[in-house]
Amino acid sequence: MEQTLIHINGDKFQDEVVRSSRPVLVDFYADWCGPCKAIEPVIAQLSKEYEGRVKFVKIDTDANQDLAIQFGVMSIPTVMFFARGKVEDIVIGAVPASVFKTKLDSLIEKA
């Protein structure tokens, strides 16, 4: 059974995100970040709700600064929505689950 929420490093980004056949939600976070901790249970719950339709990936910006720079992550949490290897949408900061759901549903429709 596939994990619903996976933590990756930069070396897995191409395989897990860019080459994914499914849309991908990427959560750029840091362990010390309060707002990141606030949305953590929301992301975990959504990963179960959207299992099999959307891949959920977490990337620690402290351990993966190159990726954070590559994607222009200036504030965390930054959640990016990828489809066909490209960023389709971005949410910065802690927002309600409904905001993520709207973005995810739109992403699925485009896929």
N, C-alpha and C positions, 0 to 999 in steps of 0.2 A: 504494500500500500504506500502511496506517495505521501510525503509530508505535506501538510497544507501551508506551512510557513517555514521557509528555509533561510538560513543565514549564509551569506556568501562573501568571498573576498574578490578582489579585482580579477584574479586569474580565472574565475568561473563566470564572470559577467557576460562574455560573449555567448557561451553555451546556454546559460540559464535565462538570460534576458533577451539579447539581440536575436538569437536564433530560435527563440521559443515559438512554437506553433500556436500558442495561446496568448492572449493579452497578459501583461505582467504589471502588477503593482509593486513598485520599488520604494521601500521606506528607508530613507537616509536618516540615521539617528546617531546618538552617542549615549553611552551608559549614564553620564552625569547630567543629562538634559531632562529637566522636569516635564516640559510639554511632551517630550518623546515618550516618557513613562506614562503620561496621561492617555495617549492614544494607543499605547501598546495593547491593552485588552480589546479595544475596538478593532484594531487590525487583526488580532488573533481570531476574534469572533467572525469577522468578515471572511477570513481565509477559510473558515469552515462552511459558511453560507455559500460561498462561490466556488467551493471545491470542484475541480474538474472543468471549470469554465475559465478561471483566471488563476494565474500563478502569483504567489505572494512571496516577495524576497525582501530581506532586511540587510542593509549594508551599514556597518559601523564606520562613520566618517573619520574617526580618529585613526582607525587601522587602515583605512582606504582613502587617504587624502587625495591621491591621484584621480580617483573616480569622482570624488566630490568636486575637485577643480574642473575636471573635464565637463561635468554637467552643470557647472555654475552654481553649486549649492553654497549659498551664503548664510542661510539660517536653517536651523533644524528645529523640529522635524520638517523635512521636505519629502513629500510623497509624489513620485512621478508615475505616470500611467503610460506604459509602452504598448504599442501594437505594431507588429511586423518590424520590430527592431528600432522603431522611432518613438520619440516622446510625443504623446498626443495631448497630455494635460499635466498640470502641476498644481499641487496644493501645498502651501507653506503655512506651518503653524498647526496648533491643535484645533480641530474642527469636529463637529458632531458626525456621528456615523452616517446620517442622512446625506451629508455632502459627499462622502466617499461612495455611498451607494449610487447616487446620481451619476458620478463620474464613471464608476464601474459599469453600470447599465449602458451608458453611452459607448463605452469602450467595447463592450460585447456586441452591441449593434453594428459597430464599424468593422468588427473582425470578420 
